Amino acid sequence: LEFGAGFQVAEMVGSQNNDPFYIDENGHVMTKTNNHGGILGGISSGMPITMNVAVKPTASIAKPQETVDFRAKTNEVLQIHGRHDPCIVPRAVPCVEAAVNVALLSHMMDYPHFAG
């Protein structure tokens, strides 16, 4: 999980990573960039919260895979037959969204005076 520019900030110098603040035409405090991904010091800055999430590929593939039979204590080959799910992305997206929403709601409940 990475917020904003995430791991790319390791390749930046401080002046590139900084998010300069300014007052927009509506009088709101904004940043000219969003390298911080909307999170500064664990607190929302009011900018859009952006993040990248990595999910490991599904292990249930049609290709034979090496495994172990724990009871027999032998090396085996596992072969999945029938339907398997080579792309979990359609199910992963709502799971990640739900986890983020639960985390944000939890913080809002812990600090109701900041919820607006």
PyRosetta script that sets phi, psi and omega in degrees:
from pyrosetta import init, pose_from_sequence

init()
pose = pose_from_sequence("LEFGAGFQVAEMVGSQNNDPFYIDENGHVMTKTNNHGGILGGISSGMPITMNVAVKPTASIAKPQETVDFRAKTNEVLQIHGRHDPCIVPRAVPCVEAAVNVALLSHMMDYPHFAG")
pose.set_psi(1, 130.9)
pose.set_omega(1, 175.6)
pose.set_phi(2, -138.4)
pose.set_psi(2, 140.4)
pose.set_omega(2, 178.0)
pose.set_phi(3, -100.5)
pose.set_psi(3, 142.1)
pose.set_omega(3, 177.0)
pose.set_phi(4, 57.1)
pose.set_psi(4, -128.7)
pose.set_omega(4, -179.8)
pose.set_phi(5, -72.3)
pose.set_psi(5, -13.8)
pose.set_omega(5, 173.3)
pose.set_phi(6, 52.8)
pose.set_psi(6, -129.1)
pose.set_omega(6, -175.5)
pose.set_phi(7, -68.6)
pose.set_psi(7, -14.7)
pose.set_omega(7, 177.5)
pose.set_phi(8, -64.5)
pose.set_psi(8, -23.5)
pose.set_omega(8, -178.4)
pose.set_phi(9, -64.7)
pose.set_psi(9, -20.9)
pose.set_omega(9, 177.5)
pose.set_phi(10, -66.3)
pose.set_psi(10, -20.2)
pose.set_omega(10, 179.1)
pose.set_phi(11, -98.0)
pose.set_psi(11, 1.1)
pose.set_omega(11, -178.5)
pose.set_phi(12, -102.6)
pose.set_psi(12, 156.6)
pose.set_omega(12, 167.2)
pose.set_phi(13, -92.4)
pose.set_psi(13, 164.6)
pose.set_omega(13, -175.6)
pose.set_phi(14, -53.8)
pose.set_psi(14, -39.6)
pose.set_omega(14, -178.5)
pose.set_phi(15, -67.4)
pose.set_psi(15, -25.4)
pose.set_omega(15, 177.3)
pose.set_phi(16, -81.4)
pose.set_psi(16, -32.5)
pose.set_omega(16, -176.6)
pose.set_phi(17, -83.0)
pose.set_psi(17, -26.8)
pose.set_omega(17, -178.5)
pose.set_phi(18, -58.4)
pose.set_psi(18, 145.4)
pose.set_omega(18, 177.2)
pose.set_phi(19, -111.8)
pose.set_psi(19, 96.2)
pose.set_omega(19, -177.4)
pose.set_phi(20, -62.5)
pose.set_psi(20, 133.7)
pose.set_omega(20, 177.9)
pose.set_phi(21, -85.0)
pose.set_psi(21, 151.8)
pose.set_omega(21, 174.1)
pose.set_phi(22, -157.1)
pose.set_psi(22, 165.1)
pose.set_omega(22, 176.0)
pose.set_phi(23, -99.0)
pose.set_psi(23, 123.3)
pose.set_omega(23, -179.2)
pose.set_phi(24, -81.8)
pose.set_psi(24, -178.8)
pose.set_omega(24, -175.8)
pose.set_phi(25, -64.7)
pose.set_psi(25, -16.9)
pose.set_omega(25, 178.0)
pose.set_phi(26, -98.6)
pose.set_psi(26, 6.2)
pose.set_omega(26, 179.3)
pose.set_phi(27, 81.3)
pose.set_psi(27, 12.9)
pose.set_omega(27, 178.8)
pose.set_phi(28, -89.7)
pose.set_psi(28, 142.8)
pose.set_omega(28, 174.3)
pose.set_phi(29, -78.2)
pose.set_psi(29, 124.4)
pose.set_omega(29, -178.2)
pose.set_phi(30, -132.9)
pose.set_psi(30, 173.1)
pose.set_omega(30, 170.9)
pose.set_phi(31, -117.4)
pose.set_psi(31, 145.8)
pose.set_omega(31, -178.2)
pose.set_phi(32, -69.0)
pose.set_psi(32, -28.7)
pose.set_omega(32, 174.7)
pose.set_phi(33, -124.0)
pose.set_psi(33, 175.2)
pose.set_omega(33, 178.1)
pose.set_phi(34, -134.3)
pose.set_psi(34, 46.4)
pose.set_omega(34, 179.1)
pose.set_phi(35, -60.1)
pose.set_psi(35, -27.9)
pose.set_omega(35, -179.4)
pose.set_phi(36, -80.0)
pose.set_psi(36, -6.6)
pose.set_omega(36, 176.4)
pose.set_phi(37, 64.9)
pose.set_psi(37, 25.8)
pose.set_omega(37, 178.0)
pose.set_phi(38, 84.3)
pose.set_psi(38, 0.9)
pose.set_omega(38, -178.6)
pose.set_phi(39, -124.2)
pose.set_psi(39, 119.4)
pose.set_omega(39, 176.2)
pose.set_phi(40, -123.1)
pose.set_psi(40, 117.7)
pose.set_omega(40, 179.6)
pose.set_phi(41, 60.7)
pose.set_psi(41, 30.6)
pose.set_omega(41, 179.6)
pose.set_phi(42, 81.3)
pose.set_psi(42, 7.1)
pose.set_omega(42, -178.1)
pose.set_phi(43, -122.3)
pose.set_psi(43, 140.8)
pose.set_omega(43, 178.0)
pose.set_phi(44, -64.0)
pose.set_psi(44, 134.4)
pose.set_omega(44, 179.2)
pose.set_phi(45, -90.0)
pose.set_psi(45, -5.5)
pose.set_omega(45, -175.2)
pose.set_phi(46, 94.4)
pose.set_psi(46, -13.2)
pose.set_omega(46, 175.3)
pose.set_phi(47, -80.6)
pose.set_psi(47, 161.9)
pose.set_omega(47, 178.2)
pose.set_phi(48, -56.1)
pose.set_psi(48, 135.5)
pose.set_omega(48, 176.5)
pose.set_phi(49, -82.8)
pose.set_psi(49, 116.8)
pose.set_omega(49, -179.9)
pose.set_phi(50, -120.6)
pose.set_psi(50, 143.3)
pose.set_omega(50, 178.8)
pose.set_phi(51, -156.3)
pose.set_psi(51, 158.6)
pose.set_omega(51, 172.6)
pose.set_phi(52, -116.2)
pose.set_psi(52, 139.6)
pose.set_omega(52, -179.5)
pose.set_phi(53, -124.9)
pose.set_psi(53, 134.3)
pose.set_omega(53, 175.5)
pose.set_phi(54, -106.9)
pose.set_psi(54, 135.9)
pose.set_omega(54, 178.9)
pose.set_phi(55, -126.1)
pose.set_psi(55, 132.7)
pose.set_omega(55, -179.8)
pose.set_phi(56, -68.0)
pose.set_psi(56, 150.2)
pose.set_omega(56, 179.4)
pose.set_phi(57, -66.4)
pose.set_psi(57, 155.2)
pose.set_omega(57, 177.4)
pose.set_phi(58, -64.5)
pose.set_psi(58, 143.3)
pose.set_omega(58, 179.9)
pose.set_phi(59, -86.2)
pose.set_psi(59, -15.4)
pose.set_omega(59, -177.4)
pose.set_phi(60, -84.3)
pose.set_psi(60, 84.8)
pose.set_omega(60, -179.4)
pose.set_phi(61, -119.9)
pose.set_psi(61, 162.1)
pose.set_omega(61, -176.6)
pose.set_phi(62, -74.6)
pose.set_psi(62, -16.3)
pose.set_omega(62, -178.8)
pose.set_phi(63, -73.2)
pose.set_psi(63, 134.0)
pose.set_omega(63, 177.6)
pose.set_phi(64, -57.3)
pose.set_psi(64, 139.9)
pose.set_omega(64, -178.2)
pose.set_phi(65, -131.1)
pose.set_psi(65, 144.7)
pose.set_omega(65, 176.9)
pose.set_phi(66, -74.9)
pose.set_psi(66, 140.7)
pose.set_omega(66, 178.8)
pose.set_phi(67, -152.2)
pose.set_psi(67, -170.8)
pose.set_omega(67, -178.5)
pose.set_phi(68, -133.4)
pose.set_psi(68, 138.9)
pose.set_omega(68, 169.5)
pose.set_phi(69, -91.5)
pose.set_psi(69, 106.7)
pose.set_omega(69, -174.7)
pose.set_phi(70, -63.9)
pose.set_psi(70, -38.5)
pose.set_omega(70, -178.5)
pose.set_phi(71, -68.3)
pose.set_psi(71, -46.7)
pose.set_omega(71, -178.3)
pose.set_phi(72, -82.1)
pose.set_psi(72, -12.8)
pose.set_omega(72, -176.1)
pose.set_phi(73, 52.9)
pose.set_psi(73, 50.7)
pose.set_omega(73, 179.3)
pose.set_phi(74, -129.6)
pose.set_psi(74, 154.6)
pose.set_omega(74, 173.4)
pose.set_phi(75, -79.6)
pose.set_psi(75, 139.2)
pose.set_omega(75, -177.2)
pose.set_phi(76, -137.1)
pose.set_psi(76, 170.5)
pose.set_omega(76, 172.7)
pose.set_phi(77, -116.5)
pose.set_psi(77, 127.6)
pose.set_omega(77, 179.3)
pose.set_phi(78, -97.3)
pose.set_psi(78, 128.5)
pose.set_omega(78, 177.5)
pose.set_phi(79, -124.5)
pose.set_psi(79, 116.9)
pose.set_omega(79, 178.1)
pose.set_phi(80, -84.7)
pose.set_psi(80, 129.7)
pose.set_omega(80, 178.6)
pose.set_phi(81, -114.0)
pose.set_psi(81, 156.6)
pose.set_omega(81, 177.3)
pose.set_phi(82, 79.1)
pose.set_psi(82, -155.7)
pose.set_omega(82, -177.2)
pose.set_phi(83, -70.0)
pose.set_psi(83, 138.6)
pose.set_omega(83, 170.7)
pose.set_phi(84, -137.7)
pose.set_psi(84, 166.0)
pose.set_omega(84, -173.3)
pose.set_phi(85, -111.3)
pose.set_psi(85, 91.0)
pose.set_omega(85, -178.3)
pose.set_phi(86, -73.7)
pose.set_psi(86, -12.7)
pose.set_omega(86, -179.2)
pose.set_phi(87, -134.9)
pose.set_psi(87, 106.8)
pose.set_omega(87, -179.6)
pose.set_phi(88, -91.8)
pose.set_psi(88, -0.9)
pose.set_omega(88, -175.2)
pose.set_phi(89, -54.2)
pose.set_psi(89, -45.4)
pose.set_omega(89, -178.9)
pose.set_phi(90, -57.6)
pose.set_psi(90, -30.7)
pose.set_omega(90, 178.1)
pose.set_phi(91, -89.8)
pose.set_psi(91, -26.7)
pose.set_omega(91, -177.4)
pose.set_phi(92, -69.9)
pose.set_psi(92, -38.1)
pose.set_omega(92, -176.3)
pose.set_phi(93, -57.9)
pose.set_psi(93, -52.7)
pose.set_omega(93, 179.4)
pose.set_phi(94, -65.7)
pose.set_psi(94, -27.0)
pose.set_omega(94, 176.9)
pose.set_phi(95, -67.7)
pose.set_psi(95, -44.1)
pose.set_omega(95, 178.1)
pose.set_phi(96, -65.5)
pose.set_psi(96, -44.5)
pose.set_omega(96, 178.0)
pose.set_phi(97, -58.2)
pose.set_psi(97, -43.7)
pose.set_omega(97, 180.0)
pose.set_phi(98, -64.0)
pose.set_psi(98, -42.7)
pose.set_omega(98, 180.0)
pose.set_phi(99, -62.8)
pose.set_psi(99, -42.1)
pose.set_omega(99, 178.2)
pose.set_phi(100, -64.8)
pose.set_psi(100, -43.4)
pose.set_omega(100, 179.2)
pose.set_phi(101, -62.6)
pose.set_psi(101, -40.4)
pose.set_omega(101, 177.6)
pose.set_phi(102, -63.4)
pose.set_psi(102, -43.7)
pose.set_omega(102, 179.4)
pose.set_phi(103, -62.9)
pose.set_psi(103, -44.1)
pose.set_omega(103, 179.2)
pose.set_phi(104, -65.2)
pose.set_psi(104, -42.2)
pose.set_omega(104, 178.5)
pose.set_phi(105, -63.5)
pose.set_psi(105, -40.4)
pose.set_omega(105, 178.6)
pose.set_phi(106, -59.2)
pose.set_psi(106, -44.6)
pose.set_omega(106, 178.1)
pose.set_phi(107, -66.0)
pose.set_psi(107, -38.2)
pose.set_omega(107, 178.5)
pose.set_phi(108, -64.3)
pose.set_psi(108, -36.5)
pose.set_omega(108, 179.3)
pose.set_phi(109, -73.6)
pose.set_psi(109, -33.0)
pose.set_omega(109, 177.9)
pose.set_phi(110, -71.1)
pose.set_psi(110, -30.9)
pose.set_omega(110, -176.9)
pose.set_phi(111, -130.6)
pose.set_psi(111, 67.4)
pose.set_omega(111, -174.7)
pose.set_phi(112, -62.3)
pose.set_psi(112, -25.3)
pose.set_omega(112, -179.7)
pose.set_phi(113, -71.2)
pose.set_psi(113, -14.8)
pose.set_omega(113, 176.7)
pose.set_phi(114, -95.8)
pose.set_psi(114, -7.1)
pose.set_omega(114, -174.6)
pose.set_phi(115, -74.0)
pose.set_psi(115, -9.6)
pose.set_omega(115, 175.3)
pose.set_phi(116, 98.0)
pose.dump_pdb("model.pdb")
